[in-house]
Amino acid sequence: MTPPNRPSQHALADTFRALHADPAGFLIPNPWDAGTARLLAHLGFRALASTSAGFSFGRGHADRSVPRGPLLAHLVELTAATALPVSADLENGFGDAPSTVAETIRLAAAAGVVGGSIEDATGRADAPLYDIPFAAERIRAAVEAARALPFPFTLTARAENFFIGRGDLADTIRRLQAYQEAGADVLFAPGISRTEDIATLLREVDRPVNVLLGAPGMSVDAPTLFAMGVRRVSVGGSLARAALGAFLRAATELRDQGTTDYTRDAVSGKELNRLFG
C-alpha cells in the first residue's frame, strides 16, 4: 500500500539530487522487499536503493539471473512501500545495445524510481567488461533517456573492475572519467576497498562518488568515507545476506538440536505488527 503522504516523483527526485550535493554525504541502504524498505524508513534513512543480489536471493535465484520484467514489478512494490526516494540497481541495463539501456531507464522511471545505476559488466566470461568507448556510448544513451524524463533522474555509472576481481585502479579511473564525460551524475566502482585507492579515485573525477561499504578487505567505515569526500555509501546485498545468514543458523539449530534458542534474537510479532500496522 502506497503511503498516503508519499511525495510526487518529481519532489522525490529533487530530494534525491539534493542529497548528493550535501558534502556531509549520506547512507543509502538496500532493502530487498517492501517490508525491509519500510523498516529502513522507520529507522530514519533518507533514501533507499534496490539490490539485484537481495532481490534475486529472495526469489530463490542466483544474483543477476532475474529478468527485467520481474525486476520492474519489484521496483513498483519497493517505491510504493515508503515516502522515500528509491534508486534502482539496473545491472547492465538488461542488454548490450545502448537502445536497450535507454529503454530500461524509461521503464524503471515508470516503475517509480528517481535514479538508477548502469554497469559495464557484460555477464560473459570471455569478455567480462565492455570496451570503454562502447561502455561510454551505453551510458550516454542512458543519460539521454534520463534527461528526457519530466523529473531529474539521477544516473549512476558503475565500473565493475574490482567487483569482478580485476583490481586495476587506472582502468577503473579511465572508465569512470569516460562515463563522467558521457553525462553520468554519480560514479561507482563497487569492490574498491583500500582507502588510498578511494582517495585517488576522488581526486581524479568531479562527480559525486558512491562507495560500497563492506567490500572484501575493507575495514573503513562510513564516517571515514564521508570525511574523505565520498558523497554516498551503499551496502549492496549485505543486509539481505545477513538476514539469510541468521535464517540458516536458526534453521540449522532447529534441524540439529530441535531447539529454538534463535528466538532470543528475533524481533517480536507484536513489534512487527506495530511497525507495519
N, C-alpha and C positions, 0 to 999 in steps of 0.2 A: 504494500500500500504506500503510495506517494505521500510524504509528509505534507500536511495542509499548508504549511508556511514555506514550502520549497521555493526559492527564488527562481526567476526566469533563467533560461540557459545563458542569455547574454550577461545577466548580472553575475552568474556563477563564473563565466569566462573572464569577466573583468576582475573578479576577486582572485581567481587563479593566477592571472597575469600579474596582478599586483604583488602576490606572494613572492614571485621571482625577482621583483625589484627591491625587496627588503634585504639590505645587507646582513641582517641577523640570520637569514636562512630559515628553512622550515623542514620539518619531518613530514614525509608522505608515506604512511604505512599502506600495506597491500592486503585488503580483505579478499576472500575468495567466494563469498556469497552474501546475500542480503543481511543475514544475521550477524556475521562478523563485521560488515560495514556499519551496522547500527551500533554495535558495541564500541567500535573505534570512534564513532561520532560522539557517543556518550562520554568517552574518555577525554574529549576535548580537542582531538586533532582537527586541523583546519582544511585538509584536503585528503583525498584518497586516490590510490592508483590500483588498477586491476593487476593480477598476476597470472600469466599464462600457466605457470607451474602449478600454483594453488588451485586454479580452476580445473586444470586437467586432472590433477590428483583426486580432486573431489568427485570427478566423474568416473574415476577408475581407469584413467588413461595415463600414459607417459606424457611428459611435457611436450608441447608443440605438436600434438597429434590430433587436436580437436579442430574441425573445420571452421571456416569463417561464420557460417550461419548460426551454429550453437553459441559461438562466442558473442555474436551481436545480440542474441537473445539474453545472454548472461549480462551484457552491459546495460540492457534495458532494465533488468531487475536491480542491478547494482546502483544505477543512477537514481532509480525511484526510491531507494531504501532510506536515503538521508537528505538533508538540506545542504550537503557539502559538494563542492566541485569534484569531479572524478576525471582522471586521466586514464587512458587505456593502453595496455600492453598489446600492441597490434602486430607483434612478431615482425616478420619481414614484409608485411603487407599482404600476405597470402597469395603471392605470385611474383614472378620475376619482372614482368613488364611494368614500366612506370605508370601506364594507364590503369593497371590493376591496383597499384598502390594508391593512386588518386581516388579510385572508386572506394577502396577500403576506408580512406579518410572521410569521404562523404557519408558512407553508411554508418561509420562509428559516430559521427556527429548527429546523424538522425536518431541514433540509439540513445543520445542524451549526454555523451561525454563532452568535455570542453578542451580536451587535449589528448594527445596520443603519441606513442613512440614507434618509430620505424627503424629496424635494424638492418645491418649489411651482411648478415649471415644467410647463405643460400640454402642451408639444410642438406647439402650434398658433401659427402666425404671426400670426393676427388677435388673439389674446388669449394672450400667452405666459406669463402668470402667473395663478394662481388668485387671486381676491379674498381678502383677508386673513381674513374670517370663515369662508369655506369652506375655505381652506387650513388654518386652525387646527382646524376640525372634522375634517379628514383626519388631522392629527397626533394629535388626541385619540383617534380610532379606533385609530390605530397604537399609542398608549400603552396603551389598554385591552387590546388584544391582547397586547402585550408583558408587561403586569402579570399576565396570566392564565397565563403560562408558568411551568413549575416551576423556573425559574432567573432571575436578574436580567439580562434582556436590556437592553442599553444602546441607547437610541433617539436617533439624531441627526436633528435637523430642519435642513433646508437652505433658505436664502433665495437665490434664483437671480438677483437683480437684476444684480449685477456680471457674472455668468457669461454672461448673455445680452446684455450691452452696455448695460444701464441702470444707470449708476453713481449711483444715488440712495441715499445713505447713510441719510437719515432714514427712507425707506420700508423699507430693509433692517432697520434697528433696530426699527421698528414690527412688522415681520413676525416677527423673532426673539423679541421680547418676547411676542407673541401665542402663539408656539409654546412658549415657556418656560411661560406660564400654562396651556397645554394639557397640560403634563407632560413635555416633551422633556428628556432627560438631558444632551444636548450640542447646541451651536448651531454652525452652519457657514454662512458666506457665501462660497462659492468665487468667486475672481476679485478679491476685495478685496486691494489691493496696497500702498496708502500706509500708512506706519506711523502717521500721525496718525489715519487712519480706523480702523485696527485698535485703537488706543488708545481712541478714542471708543466703539467698539463694546464693548470690555471694560468700560468704566465703566457702560454702560447695561444690562447683563444680569448675572444672577447664576448662570449655569450655566457649566460648562467650555466653552471655545471652541476649535474646530478651525480652523486656517488652512491653506490650500493653498499650499505653497511653490512658487515658480517661476511664479506668475501673470504675465502680460504686464505689464511695467513695474515688477515687484517686484525690488528689489535687496537686501532684508533677508534675513538667514539665520536658521536655526532657533535657534541660541543667543540671538540678539537677541529673537526672538519669545517664547521661554520667559522671558527676563528681563522682558519686558513683562507677562507673566501668561497668555500662551496656554498651554493645557494639552496640546494635541495638534496635531501638524503632519503633514500628509499630502502626497503628491506627485502624486496622480491618475494620469493616463496617461503622465506624462513619462518614466518608466523604460521603458515599452513603446515610446514614440516614439523614445527614444534607441537602443534595440536595433534598431528597424526602420530608423532613420536609418543606423546602421552597416551593416546588411544592404544597403540600397540603394546606399550608397557602394561597398561591396565588389562587388556585382553589376554596378554601372556600370563599375568598373575592369576586371572580367573581360570585359565586353562590348566596351569601347572599346580596351583595351590588350592583352587576353589574358593579363594577369599576375595574380599572387596575392599582391601585396605586403600585402594586407589581413591575411594570416595572421600577420603580425608582432604584431598586437594581439589575435589570437584566443586564447582560453583553450585549453589543450591537451586533447585527448581523454583523456589519462592523468589529468589533474586532475579533469575532469568525472566520469570513472569512479570516482575516489576519493571525490568528494563524494556521488555518487548511489549508490555501491555499498553 
